[in-house]
Amino acid sequence: SGGSIWLFGGEHAGQQVTDVQRVDLSTGQGSVAGKLPRPLAHAGAFTLGGTILVAGGRTGSTPTDIVLRFDPATVRFTTAGHLPAVRSDFGVAVVGGTAYLVGGENPKPVNTVTQVRFLTGGKALALSRSLHHPAYGSCASAPTPPRQLTQSSLPRGAVRSPLPRPPHRRRCNTPHP
């Protein structure tokens, strides 16, 4: 946001932290700008439509499904929605107005890709589909725009929707063939 990189939570000396850190790209200086509502590690952060979101991760050893909206002006969080299932350690790629959360753990390897986008009114909607193999890691690639998911029912702001496997897939730190 405006020449800054934001870092949310993580681990320090083996302990999960609540720090929200801001790195000013013009000076290279970092600072603790605020706090998360609770310690969080292994989450994914991404920007959709100018809004910074923090999704999934772990609080302690417990994976979470929450999607938080972050306001850099106030350094505060609000709940934007929920993922279809708990997830941590996933790769994220943003294409157009959709974020794609690929693989991860819950705590076992996850074999889904989840699309996150905004609905009218600003709530985050998360839709999932299966991958051929479980995948986890910290990178994702989207060389061509994937097919869009549609769904009419929205329980808890998140639903599952199966689609065929895409023709291109990039593996990131995936031990499975």
C-alpha positions, 0 to 999 in steps of 0.5 A, a space after each residue: 500500500 503506497 510504497 510499503 510492504 506489510 508483514 503479518 505475524 509469523 514466528 520469532 524465537 519459536 513463538 508466534 507473534 502478533 506484530 504487524 510490521 511495515 517496511 517503507 520502500 523509500 527508506 528501507 526502514 521497518 517498524 512495528 506498526 500494530 498488532 494482530 488480534 491474536 498470534 498468527 503464523 503460516 498465513 497468506 497475505 494478498 491484495 484484492 481491489 486495493 484491500 489487503 487480506 490476511 487468510 488462514 494460518 495457524 494460531 498455536 498449532 490450530 489452523 484457522 479459516 478466517 479471512 481478515 481485512 486490514 486497513 493500513 490507515 488505522 492498522 486495524 483488522 475486521 473479519 472479511 469472511 472464511 475459507 471453506 476449510 482451515 488452511 495454512 502454508 499455502 501459495 497465493 497468486 492474484 489474477 485480476 480480481 481473484 486470489 488463488 490459494 493453492 495447496 497448503 496444510 490443515 494439518 495434512 497436505 491440502 489438495 484444493 485451490 481456493 478462489 477468494 474474491 469480493 461480493 457486492 457489499 465487501 464480504 469475501 467469498 471463497 470457493 474451492 476445487 480439487 487438485 490432482 495431488 496435495 500441494 503445499 509450499 510458499 509460491 504459486 503461478 498463474 500463467 493463464 487466467 483459470 476458469 471462474 467458479 460459480 455457486 448460488 448457495 453461500 453458507 458461512 461465506 464459503 462453498 465448495 465447487 468441483 471443476 476439472 483440473 487445469 491444463 497447467 500447474 506449477 509445483 512449489 516445494 511439493 514432495 508428491 509426484 
